Amino acid sequence: MKKITVIQINSRDDKAANLAKLETLIRAAHQADHADYILTPEHSFCMTADKATMHAAAETLEDGEGLRRMADLARELNTTIHIGSILTKRDGRYYNTSVVIGPDGNQLASYDKMHRYDVDLPSGLSYRESDTNDAGDAAVTYDHNGISVGMSVCYDVRFGALYLALAARGAQVITIPAAFTFETGAAHWDTLVRARAIETQCYVAAAGQVGSFPAPGGDRANFGNSQIVDPWGKVLARCSDVEGWASASIDQAYQSRVRQNLPVARHRRAIA
């Protein structure tokens, strides 16, 4: 892994339209920046608060229109495409699953989101992810061309223990595809993403949904601000409040210096 691109998209409840737009954005980003790793947001294929529509758009890891198209695109562009998350189904259950597709079109890794977003916000809006999908139960790291990558999704970012566990497994890059609400994103997104980078001394790639999506009572807004942060907590690249992408290079030598000069992993002690 030499360069990462984070894609920022406004997915809604039309899966076919979302797939077409996602493909267009990935092609344009790859042509412009030539990244060898492209990360898309949570719920890239379908974003709506309607449970039936979300379930209808779900795919299996073994088969599905969206995953097939992304595998074909990865082969064509000769790059890794990390689908931030889609709803997957297996054994009669649904999961919010992050899927990594290598340049040969084969899946490199997948991760089921562990922490579900069941909250009541100060504005009065309520979210119940547990109504739509089950929770995963395993942390995931994998190798990408000699760099260890740790996986997470959206609400996971509030649970630092997961990121410390990924770092303890050797993660050098951690991915956070998300669909952060505008309300919580404006208050916490930047702080949380940078904190995860600083405490793990990892590069963090955070790709977010932007714009609105359908929900009972009217559309709801996502925060956007997709970004790539270095191991010192510096934001290297950022999207704003529109669809698009941002890219940044990975410098393993710089990461090694940060970890050597400030060896927090070695200093960390177990708390009784």
Buried (B, 14 or more C-beta within 10 A) or exposed (E): BEBBBBBBBBBBBBBEEBBEBBBEBBEEBBEEBEBBBBBBBBBBBBBBBBEEBBBEBBBEBEEBEBBEBBBEBBBEBEBBBBBBBBBBBBEEEBBBBBBBBBBEBEBBBBBBBBBBBEEEEEEEBEBEBEEBBBEBEEBBBBEBEEBBBBBBBBBBBBBBEBBBBBBBEEBBBBBBBBBBBBBBBEBBBBEBBBBBBBBBBBBBBBBBBBBBBBBEEEEBBBBBBBBBBBBBBEBBBBBEBEBBBBBBBBBBEBBEEBBEEBEBEEEEEEEE
